Amino acid sequence: MRRRRSRGPARIIKEDQHRINRKIREDEVRLVGENVEIGVYPIAKALAIAEEQELDLVEISPNAKPPVCKVMDYKKFLYEQKKRDKALKSKATKVTIKEIRFGPNTDDHDYEFKKKHAEKFLKEGAKLKAYVFFKGRSIIYKDQGEILLLRLAQELEELGKVEQMPKLEGKRMIMFIAPKKK
């Protein structure tokens, strides 16, 4: 006889973040809302008022004594809340970090080429992570690496400001530059 393999729960039941209508388990509630006289009512009367207006009774602050409930259209409320959250999320700025890697003995032409890319990144509004990578015994040139990063910071001064000065972490010397606000 073959055993059926479980595919997990058949349906995930999402719990509402607010208790509504018959799920409110208090004897008395403070009632607020439009077209409602504000006051403390027994739960049965509060539910009757909500049903009369063909709206839902939603528990807004369950920790209050007595809990505060509002008469409103719950689905419309959730829709408005989702819309508000989406608008806030779209306004949040996403910070991108672009990296530029140098060697301790980077040639002038290569340095200028990478500096042009760094300028482009800062103009686009991205943060810049410039680092010098020391391979093998090249760690003896860490002072040259620091000079290289400080030179880059000085030449990009009008586009961005140094967020973190050059710091040696393992075999990398890292420096962060943030774009200046316009």
C-alpha positions as CSV (number, residue, x, y, z in Angstrom):
1,M,0.0,0.0,0.0
2,R,1.4,3.4,-1.0
3,R,1.6,6.2,1.5
4,R,0.5,9.6,0.4
5,R,3.1,12.2,0.9
6,S,1.9,15.3,2.7
7,R,2.3,18.6,0.8
8,G,2.0,20.7,3.9
9,P,-1.1,22.4,5.2
10,A,-4.0,22.3,2.8
11,R,-4.9,26.0,3.4
12,I,-3.1,28.6,5.5
13,I,-5.7,30.5,7.4
14,K,-4.5,34.1,7.8
15,E,-5.5,35.6,11.2
16,D,-7.0,39.0,11.0
17,Q,-5.0,41.7,12.9
18,H,-8.2,43.1,14.4
19,R,-11.1,41.3,16.1
20,I,-14.4,42.0,14.4
21,N,-18.0,41.5,15.2
22,R,-18.7,38.2,17.1
23,K,-14.9,37.6,17.7
24,I,-14.9,40.4,20.3
25,R,-15.0,38.6,23.7
26,E,-15.7,41.6,26.1
27,D,-18.8,42.4,28.0
28,E,-18.7,46.1,27.5
29,V,-16.9,48.2,24.8
30,R,-16.3,51.9,24.2
31,L,-18.0,52.7,20.9
32,V,-16.7,55.3,18.4
33,G,-17.3,56.0,14.7
34,E,-19.3,58.1,12.3
35,N,-23.1,58.3,13.0
36,V,-22.6,56.8,16.4
37,E,-23.0,58.3,19.8
38,I,-19.7,57.9,21.6
39,G,-20.0,56.0,24.9
40,V,-19.7,52.7,26.7
41,Y,-22.2,50.0,25.5
42,P,-22.8,46.3,26.3
43,I,-21.4,44.2,23.4
44,A,-24.9,43.1,22.3
45,K,-26.1,46.7,21.8
46,A,-22.8,47.7,20.1
47,L,-23.2,44.8,17.6
48,A,-26.9,45.8,17.1
49,I,-25.8,49.3,16.2
50,A,-23.2,48.1,13.8
51,E,-25.7,45.7,12.1
52,E,-28.3,48.4,11.9
53,Q,-25.9,50.5,9.8
54,E,-24.8,47.4,7.8
55,L,-21.2,47.9,9.0
56,D,-18.7,45.9,11.1
57,L,-17.7,46.4,14.7
58,V,-13.9,46.5,14.8
59,E,-11.8,46.3,18.0
60,I,-9.2,49.1,17.6
61,S,-7.4,49.2,20.9
62,P,-7.9,45.9,22.8
63,N,-5.7,46.9,25.7
64,A,-7.9,49.8,26.8
65,K,-10.4,49.4,29.7
66,P,-13.1,48.9,28.2
67,P,-11.7,48.1,24.8
68,V,-12.3,50.7,22.0
69,C,-14.4,49.5,19.1
70,K,-15.2,51.4,15.9
71,V,-18.2,51.0,13.6
72,M,-16.8,50.9,10.0
73,D,-16.6,48.9,6.8
74,Y,-13.7,46.5,7.6
75,K,-12.9,45.5,4.0
76,K,-12.7,49.1,3.0
77,F,-10.5,49.9,6.0
78,L,-8.1,47.0,5.1
79,Y,-8.0,48.2,1.4
80,E,-7.2,51.8,2.5
81,Q,-4.5,50.5,4.9
82,K,-2.9,48.4,2.1
83,K,-2.9,51.4,-0.2
84,R,-1.3,53.6,2.4
85,D,1.4,51.0,3.1
86,K,2.2,50.6,-0.6
87,A,2.5,54.4,-1.0
88,L,4.9,54.6,1.9
89,K,7.0,51.7,0.6
90,S,7.3,53.3,-2.9
91,K,8.5,56.5,-1.4
92,A,11.3,54.8,0.6
93,T,14.6,55.3,-1.1
94,K,16.6,52.2,-2.0
95,V,20.4,52.7,-1.4
96,T,22.6,51.0,-4.0
97,I,26.2,50.4,-3.2
98,K,28.6,50.3,-6.2
99,E,32.1,48.9,-5.7
100,I,35.4,49.9,-7.3
101,R,38.5,47.8,-6.7
102,F,42.0,48.9,-6.9
103,G,45.4,47.2,-6.5
104,P,48.1,48.9,-4.4
105,N,50.1,49.7,-7.5
106,T,47.3,50.8,-9.8
107,D,48.6,52.6,-12.8
108,D,47.5,56.3,-13.5
109,H,45.4,55.4,-16.6
110,D,43.6,52.6,-14.8
111,Y,43.0,55.0,-11.8
112,E,41.5,57.7,-14.1
113,F,39.3,55.1,-15.8
114,K,37.9,53.8,-12.5
115,K,37.6,57.4,-11.2
116,K,35.3,58.2,-14.1
117,H,33.1,55.3,-13.2
118,A,33.1,56.4,-9.5
119,E,31.9,59.9,-10.7
120,K,29.1,58.3,-12.7
121,F,28.0,56.2,-9.7
122,L,27.9,59.2,-7.4
123,K,26.0,61.3,-9.9
124,E,23.4,58.6,-10.2
125,G,23.0,58.7,-6.4
126,A,24.6,55.4,-5.5
127,K,27.0,55.0,-2.5
128,L,30.5,54.1,-3.5
129,K,32.6,51.5,-1.8
130,A,36.2,51.9,-3.0
131,Y,38.7,49.3,-1.8
132,V,42.3,48.3,-2.4
133,F,42.8,44.6,-2.5
134,F,46.2,43.3,-1.3
135,K,47.3,40.0,-2.9
136,G,50.0,37.9,-1.3
137,R,52.9,40.0,-0.1
138,S,51.6,43.2,-1.5
139,I,50.3,44.0,2.0
140,I,53.6,45.8,2.5
141,Y,52.3,48.5,0.3
142,K,49.3,49.4,2.6
143,D,50.5,53.0,2.9
144,Q,50.3,53.3,-1.0
145,G,46.8,51.9,-0.9
146,E,45.7,54.5,1.7
147,I,47.3,57.3,-0.4
148,L,45.4,56.0,-3.4
149,L,42.0,56.0,-1.6
150,L,42.6,59.4,0.0
151,R,43.5,60.8,-3.5
152,L,40.2,59.4,-4.8
153,A,38.3,61.0,-2.0
154,Q,39.9,64.3,-2.6
155,E,39.2,64.3,-6.3
156,L,35.6,63.3,-5.8
157,E,35.1,65.9,-3.1
158,E,32.6,68.0,-5.0
159,L,30.4,64.9,-5.9
160,G,30.4,63.0,-2.6
161,K,31.6,63.1,1.0
162,V,33.6,60.4,2.8
163,E,31.4,58.3,5.0
164,Q,34.2,56.1,6.3
165,M,37.9,56.8,6.1
166,P,40.2,54.1,4.7
167,K,40.3,51.2,7.1
168,L,42.2,47.9,6.8
169,E,40.0,44.8,7.1
170,G,42.0,41.7,6.5
171,K,43.5,42.0,3.0
172,R,41.3,44.9,2.0
173,M,41.5,48.6,2.7
174,I,37.9,49.9,2.5
175,M,36.5,53.5,2.2
176,F,32.9,54.5,1.7
177,I,31.8,57.7,-0.1
178,A,28.2,58.9,0.0
179,P,26.7,61.2,-2.8
180,K,26.1,64.8,-1.8
181,K,22.5,66.0,-1.6
182,K,21.5,68.3,-4.4
